[in-house]
């Protein structure tokens, strides 16, 4: 019996292991997450369900259920990424183009569905969902014979049957019917001859395939056995593409007018609106339409049976500008609790990618889904409090002598005492708007304004501590640049120059004429500043940030247009561009060009000084990645101490940029090339080739090292390669770097490691002075963010443990990199579709601020070398106070006793 107990005890001891975790009170204390679904695509509002809900599908490949009262997520399912996750059809039980249609079977049955979705094209996935929990109940798929044509396929649901419509442009349509719940074909594929169909002019409205040709609509009823071609005349030739009106079979919108091509479906004439939606009210079908005019949103409705206006649904309300232009997506009505009339909820999608719910003449709630596509971010310091600002001005002042400095200090203290007294008695000046919002800089610089720029042109000012949205802006008709470059967010003046306000600028392209656009604003308040929206008369080819001016502490922006002429904004910073270097890169041709900027005679000119072609002999290679160094980065240590106490100096070239190209190869399938180029002189410092590897590629470049990840096709795994550059044991110039007089080619250390996950993003931590150890943040496809110390990625890790390696602190090389759970900085706060990670320094040298963007948004802070400059949270203040009091009291008592002893000895 004792042996059994001993064996059981040993087994338990072996199973026990130490683990690292967050304390319960630390969860969400220094971080927060925003959960999004993306831009609205299709929706179904159901207020009469036993559990009122809003079912939506989005352009980001998400299906979700929203709370009717608050808009919060009830459940969310993130589907596969595009093109496989592109949702083609959303069909909810009880919602169809024909009001008599329902699901294939009662809700809850294995043969029916609450909600059905069709996504992708090769293969196309048909799924049935439980809308109460968001659970997947069943699915089936089909793989088309021609995958290239399948991306244009459309789907129809009618009377429990799914119709797969595959167009062959300017030829015919192939229609195949399947049972919706099982996927079994109902028969052979039918071909409908239609030589007039084109992707630009055709759409699917219920069971009718409608195309525009001149001043007429040509339509086909794909379910009808007759196959008759229906022609409908138009008054004028359409200016915009025809759109289907969801909910009415065979009704399309032509230049804002609803037109029916279905003889069995009548439509009210004389209507003109920007958006329509079909629903029911008082057991009758109605057509609701909404328009925005002079900032006022007007909602109207008509009964479809007699075209009489539904006065109970008419509403008008002011619509905030930051939402953009609304488009009515869906609505539903419900009997009020007191029985007097009905209450309707209208759901809108907007050009700023917001989801807005309108009820009873006001905006009930809104969701800012533009945050699902963040393309740039900046952490901006908050302004100083009034007392700190006064002290800051005093420190900046130049004293003539000690007496004047002392007088100014006394005056300042008197003013502060007066302000404190007035504040206590309630007669002090009222706090400013930023102070009321709590936007005041803290002692450690951890509280900042997070400015987020999104793909739709909407800008947010978010509190990085609480996650509160303090302001929002929307730029219409502003898009990203050519070469797949997104809009840029630049801080031209920080909040360090009190009393001047900080200044941010957004650079983009006008969607109408392609010229450059600048928008300048205050990042703390979101208000327009110093010119606001500026429309340039040229296209922006390249841009760079200059040094700040002494006049107003604004950093100028150097712009190069399509004709290689250079401009500076603001213009008074033009002389600072003298002697600058610029480079441009063409992604498709992989061609680099370098330019020298000269200021003479009050004019700027650019001179082409070098050119490099990275495309190979057949120009097949394309640039898939570019990585430069962070301009605010500080390098604390210029060398690395070796085991023999000698120093290996780092190759710290601030003008070094990494370019990664990829090209198909007949032998190795795909070849990836890395080039380290000095963009001032145009010299190629280092190159390396990887065969049988491909994207996804993520790259990070800092100090003298580089890390990039890729997928190894031969071994079917993700690998990460690290490179370190060194000058050697002697340093060419310890004070100034010159690319025109560069030292010899660097010594290169390189190594590759295996990662057990797919990498979506890489970013290095950055601190105020660069003293803290560098860590690499790895964003994975599963939504985790792993903090990897650089010594784990160090290319100088020895193969075997040696004395020199131990002296350097290098860990013996192991190809597999572990990803321990305690290194996941977002623990269980998964970031869906993680795309980018941004970092910024805080006021503490030990702490780095982090924001991860994707479908979700996650903000936190990390301390790579622990918080060595900050007391721990569990620091025992009471104990240390007791110890200090005891030591002080003891020293006084001992001093008194010692003096008495000396006095007694003196009397002896």
C-alpha positions in Angstrom: 0.0 0.0 0.0 2.8 2.4 0.8 4.5 1.6 -2.5 1.2 2.5 -4.3 1.0 5.8 -2.4 4.6 6.6 -3.2 4.1 5.8 -6.9 1.0 8.0 -7.0 2.9 10.8 -5.4 5.7 10.6 -7.9 3.3 10.6 -10.8 1.6 13.8 -9.5 5.0 15.4 -9.0 6.0 14.6 -12.5 2.8 16.0 -13.9 3.2 19.2 -12.0 5.1 22.0 -13.8 5.5 25.7 -13.2 3.6 28.2 -15.4 3.6 31.9 -15.9 0.3 33.8 -16.2 -1.4 37.2 -15.5 -2.9 37.9 -12.2 -6.7 38.3 -12.4 -6.5 42.0 -11.5 -4.0 42.6 -14.3 -6.3 41.5 -17.1 -7.2 44.5 -19.3 -5.5 46.8 -16.9 -2.8 47.9 -19.4 -4.5 46.8 -22.6 -7.8 46.7 -24.4 -9.3 45.2 -27.5 -11.8 46.5 -30.0 -13.8 43.8 -31.9 -15.1 44.6 -35.4 -16.9 42.9 -38.3 -15.9 45.1 -41.3 -17.8 47.1 -43.9 -21.4 46.0 -44.2 -22.4 44.0 -47.3 -25.7 42.3 -46.6 -28.0 42.5 -43.5 -31.3 41.2 -42.2 -33.1 43.1 -39.4 -35.6 41.0 -37.5 -37.4 42.7 -34.6 -40.3 40.2 -34.5 -38.2 37.2 -33.7 -38.4 35.8 -30.1 -34.9 37.0 -29.8 -34.6 40.3 -31.9 -31.4 40.4 -33.8 -29.5 41.8 -36.8 -27.8 39.3 -39.0 -25.0 40.7 -41.2 -22.3 39.7 -43.6 -19.4 42.0 -44.4 -16.8 42.6 -47.1 -14.2 41.2 -44.7 -15.7 37.7 -44.8 -17.5 37.8 -41.5 -21.0 36.7 -40.5 -22.3 38.1 -37.2 -25.3 38.8 -35.1 -25.7 42.3 -33.6 -27.8 43.4 -30.6 -30.8 45.5 -31.8 -30.6 47.9 -28.8 -26.8 48.6 -28.6 -25.2 47.3 -31.8 -22.9 45.1 -29.7 -21.8 41.7 -31.0 -23.9 38.8 -29.9 -21.7 36.3 -31.9 -19.2 36.5 -34.7 -17.8 34.0 -37.2 -14.7 35.0 -39.1 -14.6 33.0 -42.3 -11.6 32.2 -44.5 -9.7 35.0 -46.1 -10.5 36.2 -49.6 -11.1 34.9 -52.2 -12.3 31.8 -50.4 -14.1 33.8 -47.7 -15.9 36.2 -50.1 -19.6 35.9 -49.2 -21.7 35.7 -52.4 -25.1 35.1 -50.8 -26.7 35.5 -47.4 -30.1 33.9 -47.0 -32.1 34.0 -43.7 -35.0 31.8 -43.0 -38.2 33.8 -43.8 -36.5 36.5 -45.9 -36.7 36.1 -49.6 -37.6 37.9 -52.8 -41.0 36.1 -52.5 -42.6 36.7 -49.2 -44.3 33.3 -49.3 -40.9 31.5 -49.3 -39.4 30.1 -46.1 -36.5 27.8 -45.3 -36.3 24.3 -46.7 -37.5 23.0 -43.4 -38.7 24.4 -40.0 -36.0 26.1 -37.9 -34.0 23.7 -35.8 -34.4 20.8 -38.3 -31.4 19.1 -39.7 -32.7 19.5 -43.2 -33.3 23.3 -43.0 -31.4 26.3 -41.8 -31.7 29.5 -39.8 -29.2 31.2 -42.1 -27.5 30.1 -45.2 -24.3 31.5 -46.7 -22.5 30.9 -50.0 -18.8 31.9 -50.1 -15.8 31.5 -52.4 -15.8 30.1 -55.9 -13.0 27.4 -56.1 -14.4 25.7 -54.1 -17.7 27.3 -53.4 -18.8 26.5 -49.8 -22.5 26.4 -48.8 -23.1 26.5 -45.1 -26.1 26.4 -42.8 -25.9 28.3 -39.5 -27.8 28.4 -36.2 -28.5 32.1 -35.7 -29.0 31.9 -31.9 -25.4 30.7 -31.2 -23.6 31.3 -34.5 -22.8 27.6 -34.7 -22.2 25.9 -38.0 -24.7 23.1 -38.5 -23.8 21.7 -42.0 -21.9 22.5 -45.1 -21.2 21.2 -48.6 -19.0 22.4 -51.4 -18.6 22.2 -55.2 -15.5 22.6 -57.3 -16.1 24.1 -60.7 -14.4 22.7 -63.8 -13.2 26.1 -64.9 -11.8 27.9 -61.8 -10.9 31.1 -63.8 -14.5 31.7 -64.8 -15.8 30.6 -61.4 -14.8 33.9 -59.7 -17.6 35.6 -61.7 -20.3 33.1 -60.5 -23.5 34.2 -58.8 -26.0 32.4 -56.7 -29.8 32.5 -56.3 -32.0 31.0 -53.6 -35.5 30.2 -54.7 -38.0 27.7 -53.2 -35.4 25.6 -51.3 -33.2 25.4 -54.3 -29.8 27.1 -54.9 -29.0 28.1 -58.5 -25.4 28.4 -59.5 -25.1 30.9 -62.3 -21.8 30.9 -64.2 -21.5 33.5 -67.0 -19.3 33.1 -70.1 -19.0 36.7 -71.2 -20.4 37.5 -74.6 -21.5 33.9 -75.0 -23.9 32.2 -72.6 -25.0 31.5 -69.0 -24.6 28.1 -67.3 -27.3 27.5 -64.7 -27.1 24.5 -62.3 -29.6 23.8 -59.5 -28.8 22.2 -56.2 -30.9 21.3 -53.2 -30.0 23.9 -50.7 -29.5 21.7 -47.6 -27.9 18.7 -49.2 -26.0 19.9 -52.2 -27.4 17.2 -54.5 -28.0 18.4 -58.1 -31.6 18.5 -59.3 -30.6 17.8 -62.9 -28.2 18.7 -65.6 -26.7 22.1 -66.2 -28.7 24.3 -68.6 -27.0 26.7 -71.0 -28.8 29.9 -71.9 -27.4 31.7 -75.0 -26.8 35.4 -74.2 -24.1 37.0 -76.4 -24.8 40.5 -74.9 -23.6 39.8 -71.4 -20.6 41.7 -70.1 -19.2 42.1 -66.5 -19.7 45.9 -66.6 -23.3 46.0 -67.6 -25.0 43.0 -65.9 -26.4 42.1 -62.5 -28.6 39.5 -60.9 -31.9 40.5 -59.4 -33.6 37.6 -57.8 -34.1 35.0 -60.5 -33.7 37.6 -63.3 -30.3 38.2 -65.0 -30.5 41.8 -66.2 -28.1 43.7 -68.5 -28.0 47.2 -69.9 -27.5 47.8 -73.6 -27.9 51.3 -74.8 -31.3 52.6 -73.8 -32.8 49.3 -72.9 -32.6 46.5 -70.3 -32.2 42.9 -71.6 -33.3 40.3 -69.0 -33.7 36.6 -68.6 -35.7 34.6 -66.1 -33.3 31.9 -65.2 -35.9 29.8 -63.4 -38.5 30.0 -66.0 -38.7 27.1 -68.5 -39.6 29.4 -71.5 -36.2 31.1 -71.6 -37.8 34.2 -73.1 -35.7 37.3 -73.5 -37.4 40.4 -72.0 -36.5 43.8 -73.3 -37.4 47.0 -71.3 -36.9 50.4 -72.8 -35.3 53.3 -70.9 -35.7 57.0 -71.3 -31.9 57.6 -71.3 -28.8 55.6 -71.4 -27.6 54.7 -67.8 -24.7 56.6 -66.4 -24.0 54.2 -63.6 -23.9 50.4 -63.3 -27.3 48.8 -62.7 -27.9 47.5 -59.1 -30.4 44.9 -57.9 -33.1 45.8 -55.4 -32.9 43.1 -52.7 -36.3 41.8 -51.7 -38.1 42.3 -55.0 -37.7 39.7 -57.8 -36.7 41.3 -61.1 -36.4 44.9 -59.9 -33.3 46.9 -60.6 -32.1 50.4 -59.8 -31.1 52.4 -62.8 -29.6 55.9 -62.0 -31.5 56.0 -58.7 -34.9 54.9 -60.3 -36.4 51.4 -59.6 -37.5 49.6 -62.7 -39.2 46.2 -62.9 -38.5 43.7 -65.6 -40.8 41.1 -64.0 -44.4 41.3 -65.2 -45.6 39.8 -61.9 -43.9 42.5 -59.8 -45.2 46.0 -60.1 -43.2 49.0 -58.9 -44.2 52.6 -58.1 -43.1 55.1 -60.8 -41.5 58.5 -60.5 -39.2 57.5 -57.6 -35.7 58.9 -57.4 -33.4 58.1 -54.5 -29.8 57.1 -53.6 -30.8 54.0 -51.7 -33.8 51.7 -51.3 -34.9 48.8 -49.0 -37.9 46.5 -49.0 -39.8 45.4 -45.9 -43.2 44.9 -44.4 -45.4 47.2 -42.4 -49.0 46.5 -41.2 -48.7 43.2 -43.1 -48.2 45.0 -46.4 -45.0 45.2 -48.4 -43.4 48.7 -48.5 -40.5 50.3 -50.2 -38.4 52.6 -48.1 -35.9 55.0 -49.5 -33.5 57.5 -47.9 -31.6 60.6 -49.0 -29.1 62.9 -47.5 -29.5 66.6 -48.2 -27.7 69.5 -46.5 -26.7 67.3 -43.6 -30.3 66.1 -43.0 -31.2 62.4 -43.5 -34.8 62.0 -44.8 -36.5 58.6 -44.7 -39.7 58.0 -46.7 -41.7 54.9 -47.6 -44.5 53.8 -50.0 -46.9 50.8 -50.0 -46.1 48.7 -53.0 -49.7 47.6 -53.5 -51.1 51.1 -54.1 -48.0 53.4 -54.0 -49.6 55.3 -51.1 -47.1 57.0 -48.8 -46.5 55.3 -45.4 -46.6 58.4 -43.2 -45.8 56.5 -40.0 -42.3 55.7 -41.4 -41.3 59.1 -42.5 -38.4 60.5 -40.5 -35.8 63.3 -40.8 -32.8 63.8 -38.6 -29.4 65.5 -38.7 -26.7 63.1 -39.9 -23.1 63.7 -38.6 -20.6 64.5 -41.3 -18.0 62.0 -40.1 -20.3 59.1 -41.2 -20.1 60.1 -44.8 -22.9 59.3 -47.3 -25.5 56.7 -45.9 -27.0 53.9 -47.9 -30.2 52.2 -46.6 -29.4 48.5 -46.3 -32.4 46.9 -44.4 -35.1 47.7 -41.9 -37.9 46.1 -39.9 -40.9 47.3 -37.8 -42.3 46.0 -34.5 -45.5 46.7 -32.6 -44.9 49.2 -29.7 -45.4 47.9 -26.1 -48.4 50.3 -25.5 -50.0 49.1 -28.7 -50.0 52.5 -30.3 -48.4 52.1 -33.7 -45.2 50.4 -34.7 -41.5 51.2 -34.1 -39.1 50.7 -37.0 -35.3 50.3 -37.0 -33.4 51.4 -40.2 -29.9 50.0 -40.8 -27.5 52.1 -42.9 -24.1 51.4 -44.3 -21.9 54.5 -45.1 -19.0 55.5 -47.3 -16.9 55.8 -44.2 -17.5 52.0 -43.5 -19.7 52.7 -40.5 -22.9 50.8 -39.5 -25.6 53.2 -38.3 -29.0 52.3 -36.8 -31.7 55.0 -37.0 -34.9 54.7 -34.8 -37.5 57.2 -33.8 -35.9 60.1 -35.6 -32.4 59.8 -34.1 -29.3 57.7 -34.4 -29.8 54.8 -32.0 -26.3 53.5 -32.2 -23.3 53.2 -34.6 -20.4 50.9 -35.2 -17.1 52.2 -36.5 -16.2 49.4 -38.8 -13.5 51.5 -40.6 -11.2 50.4 -37.7 -11.2 46.9 -39.3 -8.9 48.4 -42.0 -6.3 50.6 -40.2 -3.4 51.5 -42.6 -1.4 53.8 -40.4 -1.1 55.0 -36.8 0.8 57.4 -34.6 1.1 57.9 -30.8 1.0 61.6 -30.0 2.0 63.1 -26.7 -0.8 64.8 -24.8 -0.5 68.5 -23.9 0.9 69.7 -20.6 -1.3 70.9 -17.7 -1.4 74.7 -17.2 1.1 74.6 -14.2 3.5 72.3 -16.0 3.2 74.5 -19.1 4.1 77.6 -17.1 7.1 75.7 -15.7 8.1 74.6 -19.2 8.1 78.2 -20.4 10.2 79.2 -17.5 12.8 76.5 -18.2 12.9 77.6 -21.9 13.4 81.3 -21.0 16.9 82.7 -21.1 17.9 84.4 -17.8 20.2 87.4 -17.9 21.5 86.8 -14.4 20.7 84.9 -11.2 18.6 87.7 -9.8 16.2 87.8 -12.8 15.9 84.0 -12.8 15.1 84.1 -9.0 12.5 86.9 -9.6 10.8 84.9 -12.4 10.6 81.8 -10.2 9.1 83.8 -7.3 6.5 85.3 -9.7 5.7 81.9 -11.1 5.2 80.4 -7.7 2.9 83.3 -6.6 0.8 82.8 -9.7 0.5 79.1 -9.0 -0.5 79.8 -5.4 -3.1 82.3 -6.6 -4.5 79.8 -9.1 -4.7 77.1 -6.4 -6.6 79.4 -4.0 -9.1 80.5 -6.7 -9.7 76.9 -7.6 -10.4 75.9 -4.0 -12.9 78.7 -3.5 -14.5 78.0 -6.9 -13.5 81.2 -8.7 -10.7 79.8 -10.9 -10.8 79.6 -14.7 -12.9 76.7 -16.1 -10.9 73.7 -17.3 -10.3 73.4 -21.0 -12.0 70.8 -23.2 -9.0 68.6 -23.3 -8.6 68.8 -19.5 -12.3 67.9 -19.0 -11.7 64.8 -21.2 -8.7 63.8 -19.1 -6.3 64.5 -22.0 -3.4 65.7 -19.9 0.2 64.2 -20.1 1.0 61.9 -17.2 4.4 61.8 -15.4 5.7 58.7 -17.3 4.4 59.5 -20.8 2.3 56.4 -20.9 -1.0 58.2 -21.6 -1.1 59.3 -25.3 -3.5 60.0 -28.1 -3.6 57.2 -30.6 -4.3 58.6 -34.1 -5.6 55.9 -36.5 -5.9 56.3 -40.3 -8.2 53.9 -42.1 -8.5 52.7 -45.6 -11.9 54.5 -46.2 -10.3 57.9 -45.3 -11.7 58.1 -41.8 -9.4 59.2 -38.9 -9.9 58.5 -35.2 -8.5 60.0 -32.1 -8.4 57.2 -29.5 -7.3 57.3 -25.9 -4.6 54.6 -25.7 -5.4 53.8 -22.0 -9.2 53.6 -22.0 -10.0 53.1 -25.7 -12.4 56.0 -25.8 -13.0 57.7 -29.2 -12.5 61.4 -28.5 -13.0 62.6 -32.1 -13.5 61.4 -35.7 -12.9 62.9 -39.1 -13.8 61.7 -42.6 -12.0 62.6 -45.8 -14.2 61.8 -48.8 -12.7 61.1 -52.3 -9.2 60.6 -50.8 -7.5 57.3 -51.5 -4.1 55.7 -51.5 -1.3 56.2 -54.0 -0.2 54.2 -56.9 2.3 51.3 -56.5 -0.1 49.8 -53.9 1.0 52.5 -51.4 -1.6 53.5 -48.8 -2.2 57.0 -47.5 0.3 58.3 -45.0 -0.1 59.9 -41.5 2.8 62.2 -40.5 3.4 64.1 -37.3 4.8 67.5 -38.3 4.9 69.0 -34.8 4.7 67.1 -31.5 3.2 68.4 -28.2 6.6 69.1 -26.8 6.6 72.8 -28.0 4.3 74.4 -25.5 2.2 76.5 -26.0 2.1 75.5 -29.7 -0.4 72.8 -30.5 0.7 69.5 -32.1 0.1 69.1 -35.8 -0.5 66.1 -38.0 -0.8 65.8 -41.8 -2.5 63.1 -43.9 -1.2 62.7 -47.5 -3.2 60.9 -50.1 -4.5 61.1 -53.7 -7.6 62.7 -55.0 -9.9 60.0 -56.2 -11.2 62.2 -59.1 -8.1 63.6 -60.8 -5.3 61.7 -59.1 -3.5 64.8 -57.7 -2.0 64.9 -54.2 -4.1 65.9 -51.2 -2.9 67.2 -47.8 -5.1 67.5 -44.7 -3.6 69.2 -41.6 -5.3 68.9 -38.2 -4.7 69.0 -34.5 -4.4 65.3 -33.3 -5.6 66.1 -29.8 -8.9 67.8 -30.6 -9.4 66.7 -34.2 -9.9 70.2 -35.4 -8.7 71.6 -38.7 -5.3 73.4 -38.3 -3.0 75.6 -40.5 -4.7 75.4 -43.8 -6.8 72.2 -43.4 -7.5 70.5 -46.7 -5.0 71.4 -49.4 -5.5 70.3 -53.0 -2.2 70.1 -54.9 -2.0 70.6 -58.6 0.4 67.7 -59.1 0.6 63.9 -58.5 2.8 62.8 -55.6 5.5 60.3 -56.5 7.6 60.3 -53.3 7.7 62.1 -50.0 10.1 62.5 -47.1 10.0 64.4 -43.8 12.6 67.2 -43.2 14.1 68.5 -40.0 11.9 70.8 -37.9 12.1 74.5 -38.5 13.1 77.0 -35.9 10.2 79.4 -36.8 7.3 77.2 -35.7 8.9 73.8 -35.0 7.1 72.3 -37.9 8.8 69.6 -39.9 8.5 70.2 -43.6 7.3 67.6 -46.0 9.5 67.1 -49.2 7.3 66.0 -52.1 8.4 64.8 -55.5 5.8 64.9 -58.3 5.4 62.7 -61.4 7.7 64.9 -63.5 10.5 64.6 -60.8 10.0 68.2 -59.6 10.3 68.7 -55.9 8.2 70.8 -53.5 8.2 71.5 -49.8 5.2 72.1 -47.6 5.1 74.5 -45.8 7.1 76.6 -48.2 9.1 78.5 -45.5 10.9 75.1 -44.8 12.2 74.9 -48.4 15.9 75.8 -47.6 16.1 72.8 -45.3 15.7 70.4 -48.3 19.1 71.5 -49.6 21.4 68.4 -49.8 18.6 65.9 -49.2 18.5 62.5 -51.1 15.4 60.8 -52.3 14.8 57.4 -53.9 11.9 55.8 -55.8 11.0 52.2 -56.3 8.8 50.7 -59.0 7.2 47.6 -57.6 6.4 45.9 -61.0 9.7 46.5 -62.7 11.8 46.4 -59.5 13.7 49.5 -60.7 15.3 51.9 -58.1 16.3 55.5 -58.8 18.2 58.0 -56.6 17.9 61.8 -56.7 19.9 64.6 -55.1 18.0 67.7 -54.0 19.6 71.1 -54.3 18.4 74.6 -53.3 19.8 77.5 -55.2 18.3 80.9 -56.2 15.2 80.3 -54.2 14.3 77.2 -56.2 14.6 73.5 -55.6 15.8 71.1 -58.2 16.4 67.3 -58.4 19.3 65.5 -60.1 19.1 61.9 -61.0 22.3 60.3 -59.6 21.9 56.6 -59.7 19.8 53.7 -61.0 19.5 50.1 -60.0 17.5 47.3 -61.7 16.6 44.4 -59.4 14.3 42.7 -61.8 16.9 40.3 -63.2 17.8 39.7 -66.9 14.2 39.0 -67.9 12.7 41.6 -65.6 10.4 39.0 -64.0 11.2 39.9 -60.4 8.8 42.2 -58.5 9.3 44.0 -55.2 7.2 42.4 -52.5 8.8 44.0 -49.5 10.6 47.2 -48.5 12.0 47.9 -45.0 13.9 51.0 -43.8 14.9 51.9 -40.3 12.7 53.8 -37.9 13.7 57.5 -38.1 13.2 58.1 -34.4 15.4 55.1 -33.4 18.3 55.6 -31.1 21.3 53.2 -31.0 22.7 53.1 -27.5 25.6 50.7 -28.0 27.8 50.9 -31.1 29.5 47.6 -30.6 29.3 44.1 -29.2 31.7 42.8 -26.6 33.2 39.4 -27.6 34.4 36.6 -25.3 38.0 37.9 -25.5 36.9 41.3 -24.4 37.4 42.9 -27.8 34.6 44.9 -29.4 32.9 44.0 -32.7 31.6 47.3 -34.0 28.1 47.4 -35.6 27.5 48.5 -39.2 25.0 51.3 -38.5 24.1 52.8 -41.8 21.0 55.0 -41.4 20.6 55.0 -45.2 20.4 51.3 -45.6 17.1 49.9 -47.0 16.1 46.3 -47.5 14.3 45.3 -50.7 12.8 41.8 -51.3 11.9 40.6 -54.7 10.1 37.5 -55.9 9.9 35.8 -59.3 8.6 32.5 -60.7 11.3 30.0 -61.6 11.0 26.9 -63.9 13.3 24.9 -61.7 12.7 26.1 -58.2 9.0 27.2 -58.6 9.7 30.5 -56.8 12.9 32.5 -55.9 13.1 35.2 -53.3 16.0 37.7 -53.4 17.1 40.1 -50.6 19.0 43.3 -51.4 20.5 45.7 -48.9 20.9 49.0 -50.8 22.4 52.3 -49.6 19.8 54.6 -51.1 22.1 57.6 -51.0 25.0 56.2 -53.0 23.0 53.4 -54.8 25.5 50.7 -53.8 24.3 47.2 -53.1 25.8 46.3 -49.7 24.6 42.7 -49.5 22.4 40.2 -51.4 21.0 36.8 -50.6 18.8 34.3 -52.5 16.3 31.8 -51.2 15.0 29.1 -53.6 11.7 27.3 -53.3 10.2 29.9 -50.9 7.3 32.3 -51.3 5.2 34.9 -49.5 3.7 35.7 -47.1 6.7 37.9 -46.3 7.2 40.0 -43.2 10.3 42.0 -42.6 11.8 44.2 -39.9 14.9 46.3 -40.0 16.6 48.0 -37.0 20.1 49.1 -35.9 22.6 46.7 -37.6 20.2 43.7 -38.0 17.4 42.4 -40.2 14.8 39.7 -39.7 12.3 38.4 -42.3 9.9 35.5 -42.5 8.7 33.5 -45.5 7.2 30.1 -46.3 9.5 27.3 -47.4 7.6 25.3 -50.1 10.1 22.4 -50.1 9.7 21.6 -46.4 6.2 23.1 -46.1 7.0 25.3 -43.1 7.5 28.9 -42.0 11.1 30.1 -41.5 12.6 33.3 -40.3 16.1 34.4 -41.3 18.1 36.9 -39.3 21.1 39.0 -40.5 23.6 41.1 -38.5 26.1 43.5 -40.1 29.4 44.5 -38.5 32.2 46.8 -39.5 34.8 44.7 -37.7 37.0 45.3 -34.7 37.9 48.8 -35.9 35.5 51.6 -36.6 35.9 53.8 -39.7 34.3 56.9 -38.2 32.8 56.9 -34.7 31.0 60.3 -34.9 29.6 60.9 -38.4 28.3 58.5 -41.0 28.7 59.2 -44.7 27.3 57.0 -47.4 29.6 58.7 -50.0 32.7 57.7 -48.0 31.4 54.5 -46.6 33.7 51.9 -44.9 34.5 48.6 -46.6 31.7 46.0 -47.1 30.4 44.8 -43.7 30.9 41.4 -42.1 27.7 39.5 -42.4 26.3 37.0 -39.8 23.2 35.1 -40.9 21.1 32.2 -39.6 17.6 30.7 -40.2 15.1 29.4 -37.7 11.9 27.4 -37.9 8.6 28.8 -36.6 5.7 26.6 -35.8 3.1 29.1 -37.1 2.4 31.4 -40.0 3.8 34.9 -39.5 1.5 37.8 -40.5 3.6 40.8 -39.1 6.9 41.6 -37.6 7.9 44.7 -35.6 10.7 45.6 -33.2 10.2 47.3 -29.9 11.5 50.8 -29.6 12.3 53.0 -26.5 13.2 56.6 -25.8 17.0 56.1 -25.6 17.5 52.7 -27.0 19.0 51.4 -23.8 16.4 48.6 -23.3 17.0 45.3 -25.0 15.4 44.8 -28.4 12.6 42.3 -28.8 10.8 41.3 -32.0 7.0 41.2 -31.9 5.7 38.4 -34.1 2.1 38.5 -35.2 0.7 35.1 -36.1 -2.1 33.9 -38.3 -3.9 32.6 -35.2 -4.2 36.1 -33.9 -1.5 35.9 -31.2 1.3 38.4 -30.7 4.5 36.8 -29.5 7.3 38.8 -27.8 10.6 37.2 -29.0 13.9 38.3 -27.4 16.6 39.1 -29.9 19.0 36.7 -28.3 16.7 33.9 -29.5 17.0 35.2 -33.1 20.7 36.1 -32.8 22.6 34.8 -35.9 25.7 34.4 -33.8 24.2 31.6 -31.7 27.0 28.9 -31.8 26.3 25.4 -33.0 27.8 23.9 -29.8 28.3 25.4 -26.4 31.7 27.1 -26.3 33.6 29.2 -23.8 33.5 32.2 -26.1 29.8 31.8 -26.6 29.1 31.6 -22.9 31.2 34.7 -22.4 29.1 36.6 -25.0 25.9 35.2 -23.4 24.9 33.5 -26.7 22.5 30.5 -26.5 23.5 27.3 -28.4 21.8 27.1 -31.8 18.5 25.2 -32.0 16.6 25.5 -35.3 13.2 25.4 -33.8 12.0 28.5 -32.0 9.7 27.9 -29.1 6.6 30.0 -28.6 5.8 29.7 -24.9 2.4 30.9 -23.8 3.8 33.4 -21.4 5.4 35.2 -24.3 1.9 35.9 -25.9 1.4 39.6 -24.9 -2.3 39.4 -25.8 -2.9 36.2 -23.8 -6.5 35.2 -24.9 -7.4 38.5 -26.6 -7.1 37.2 -30.1 -6.6 39.7 -32.9 -8.6 38.4 -35.9 -6.9 38.8 -39.3 -3.9 40.5 -37.8 -2.1 42.6 -40.4 0.2 45.2 -38.8 1.9 45.9 -35.5 3.0 49.5 -34.6 5.3 50.5 -31.8 6.2 53.8 -30.1 8.4 54.8 -27.2 6.9 56.0 -23.9 8.3 58.4 -21.3 9.8 55.4 -19.5 12.9 53.9 -21.0 11.8 50.5 -20.1 8.3 50.6 -21.7 7.2 50.4 -25.3 3.7 51.2 -26.5 2.1 48.7 -29.0 -0.9 48.7 -31.2 -1.9 45.6 -33.3 -4.3 46.1 -36.2 -6.4 43.8 -38.3 -10.0 43.0 -38.2 -9.7 43.7 -34.5 -7.7 46.3 -32.7 -5.4 45.6 -29.7 -3.5 48.2 -27.6 -1.0 47.3 -24.9 2.5 48.1 -23.6 5.5 45.8 -23.2 8.7 46.1 -21.1 11.5 44.0 -22.9 14.0 44.5 -20.0 11.3 44.5 -17.3 10.3 47.8 -15.6 13.7 48.6 -14.2 12.8 52.3 -13.9 9.5 51.8 -12.1 8.4 50.3 -8.8 6.4 47.1 -8.9 2.7 47.1 -8.4 3.0 45.0 -5.3 5.7 47.2 -3.7 5.1 47.3 0.0 5.0 51.0 0.8 3.8 50.4 4.4 6.6 48.1 5.2 9.3 50.4 3.8 7.7 53.3 5.6 7.8 51.4 8.9 11.4 50.5 8.3 12.4 54.1 7.6 10.5 55.4 10.6 12.1 52.7 12.8 15.6 53.4 11.5 15.2 57.2 11.9 13.8 56.8 15.4 16.5 54.3 16.3 19.2 56.5 15.1 17.9 59.5 17.1 17.6 57.3 20.2 21.0 55.9 19.8 22.4 59.4 19.3 20.8 60.5 22.5 22.1 57.5 24.4 25.6 58.0 23.0 25.6 61.6 24.0 24.6 60.7 27.6 27.2 58.1 27.7 29.9 60.5 26.6 28.7 63.0 29.2 28.9 60.4 32.0 32.3 59.4 30.9 33.4 63.1 31.0 32.2 63.4 34.7 34.2 60.4 35.8 
